[in-house]
Amino acid sequence: MIRAFDAFSLPLLRWLDPEDAHRLAIQGLRLLPPMRPRPDDTKLAVRAFGLNFPNPVGMAAGFDKSAEVPDALLRLGFGFVEIGTVTPKPQAGNPRPRLFRLERDEAVINRMGFNNDGAEAVLRRLAARAHLGGIVGVNVGANKDSADRVADYVKLIETFAPVASYFTVNVSSPNTPGLRDLQQAKALDDLLARVVEARDRVQAKAGVTPVLLKIAPDLTLADLDDAVGVARKRGVNGMIVSNTTITRPGSLREREKAKEQGGLSGRPLFKLSTRMLAEEFVRAEGAFPLIGVGGIDSGAAAIAKIKAGATLVQLYTGLVYRGIGLVSEIKRDLVAALKRGKRTSLESMIGTDAAEMTAESWPG
Ligand SMILES: Cc1cc2nc3c(=O)[nH]c(=O)nc-3n(C[C@H](O)[C@H](O)[C@H](O)COP(=O)(O)O)c2cc1C
């Protein structure tokens, strides 16, 4: 059924303006019948951050920014869904056009600018579906016009703790001016201290909610050293590598569209984000698990992320070009790889290539 859906919908969605296509996809998912997903092979189960994931393939942040369709996404076979980025106040984001498909590169450039319905509306939706279970993470960020960005993160942690399976502290979006400065050691230390303190304060009521930090692939290795050091010191539960890149690899074929401002995602991000993941893995020294994201468009790409150090993976842009069938394809390929290697779980594959990858020349 999913294959038939993709065959019908992909050409149609690709013919539309990218943002209209995205809106239509969300509306379509709202209409998805409440079928039960096929249970995952038990070999795909992953335990991380104290949570039990039925499979390691997650929907990355930015697709369902306002938590309109998390359950439809779970029913389509994702092991977890990250909603957001949510900001305290509703926000319109940047003027359109702000989303561009680089067809021949199987890539996207976006400068959405945290358009979302705001904490109050998103909380209402998540509270209404809380009884359904499933892992739904909440990705949090600051409003563009905020006078105190750290206070925005703290407020969101307090608001969403009762309904979030985990939090992602997003300091890596290129589309809110100045946001990425929060990745610098001093600012990051202050932010994470206050976020973890807020999480611990509401813990008595909500239970412990894991806090993950999502970083950009454009950090220097010195900045990465600092970010990992601060995350470890502050007791963050995991990191997500990576957000979109502001760089434009020389290999891009859609030269005109590549000039659009914003973050690049999809296939051309794969090498850089996977290298950063490996760099992160060797620095984390097992202190916490990592989520690998950036350019996953096949089972082989997901396996490469795991071997670079990912315990879980997420994807977004791959769905635009491959359709929702990509999720089952990746899961099938993961099970096949486990069978071939006579392994009973993915755990023994995590980070096996990391050291070797960090010795290679830097991806250009
Ligand atoms: C249109 C679009 C919107 C996004 N919005 C967000 C966002 O709000 N918050 C966030 O942390 N990441 C956001 N991302 C980044 C993705 O979560 C992901 O890190 C990135 O796209 C790399 O994965 P991919 O190559 O599989 O798309 C967005 C990506 C795209 C394409």
The ligand as an SDF file (V2000), in Angstrom:
LIG
                    3D

 31 33  0  0  0  0  0  0  0  0999 V2000
   12.3610   22.0030    5.4320 C   0  0  0  0  0  0  0  0  0  0  0  0
   13.2190   21.6540    6.6100 C   0  0  0  0  0  0  0  0  0  0  0  0
   12.9130   22.1880    7.8540 C   0  0  0  0  0  0  0  0  0  0  0  0
   13.6970   21.8630    8.9650 C   0  0  0  0  0  0  0  0  0  0  0  0
   13.3680   22.3750   10.1840 N   0  0  0  0  0  0  0  0  0  0  0  0
   14.0740   22.0080   11.2810 C   0  0  0  0  0  0  0  0  0  0  0  0
   13.7070   22.4770   12.5610 C   0  0  0  0  0  0  0  0  0  0  0  0
   12.7240   23.1850   12.7380 O   0  0  0  0  0  0  0  0  0  0  0  0
   14.4940   22.1060   13.6190 N   0  0  0  0  0  0  0  0  0  0  0  0
   15.5920   21.3000   13.4910 C   0  0  0  0  0  0  0  0  0  0  0  0
   16.2490   20.9750   14.4820 O   0  0  0  0  0  0  0  0  0  0  0  0
   15.9390   20.8140   12.2710 N   0  0  0  0  0  0  0  0  0  0  0  0
   15.2130   21.1540   11.1800 C   0  0  0  0  0  0  0  0  0  0  0  0
   15.5710   20.6600    9.9500 N   0  0  0  0  0  0  0  0  0  0  0  0
   16.7860   19.8300    9.8340 C   0  0  0  0  0  0  0  0  0  0  0  0
   16.4880   18.3380    9.8380 C   0  0  0  0  0  0  0  0  0  0  0  0
   15.9290   17.9350   11.0610 O   0  0  0  0  0  0  0  0  0  0  0  0
   17.7850   17.5370    9.5810 C   0  0  0  0  0  0  0  0  0  0  0  0
   18.6820   17.7770   10.6520 O   0  0  0  0  0  0  0  0  0  0  0  0
   18.4650   17.9120    8.2660 C   0  0  0  0  0  0  0  0  0  0  0  0
   17.5170   18.1830    7.2720 O   0  0  0  0  0  0  0  0  0  0  0  0
   19.3970   16.8080    7.7580 C   0  0  0  0  0  0  0  0  0  0  0  0
   18.6810   15.6170    7.5000 O   0  0  0  0  0  0  0  0  0  0  0  0
   18.1870   15.1820    6.0200 P   0  0  0  0  0  0  0  0  0  0  0  0
   19.3660   15.3370    5.1020 O   0  0  0  0  0  0  0  0  0  0  0  0
   17.7190   13.7660    6.1760 O   0  0  0  0  0  0  0  0  0  0  0  0
   17.0710   16.1010    5.6760 O   0  0  0  0  0  0  0  0  0  0  0  0
   14.8010   20.9810    8.8240 C   0  0  0  0  0  0  0  0  0  0  0  0
   15.0970   20.4510    7.5620 C   0  0  0  0  0  0  0  0  0  0  0  0
   14.3320   20.7620    6.4680 C   0  0  0  0  0  0  0  0  0  0  0  0
   14.6640   20.1600    5.1220 C   0  0  0  0  0  0  0  0  0  0  0  0
  1  2  1  0
  2  3  1  0
  2 30  2  0
  3  4  2  0
  4  5  1  0
  4 28  1  0
  5  6  2  0
  6  7  1  0
  6 13  1  0
  7  8  2  0
  7  9  1  0
  9 10  1  0
 10 11  2  0
 10 12  1  0
 12 13  2  0
 13 14  1  0
 14 15  1  0
 14 28  1  0
 15 16  1  0
 16 17  1  0
 16 18  1  0
 18 19  1  0
 18 20  1  0
 20 21  1  0
 20 22  1  0
 22 23  1  0
 23 24  1  0
 24 25  2  0
 24 26  1  0
 24 27  1  0
 28 29  2  0
 29 30  1  0
 30 31  1  0
M  END
$$$$
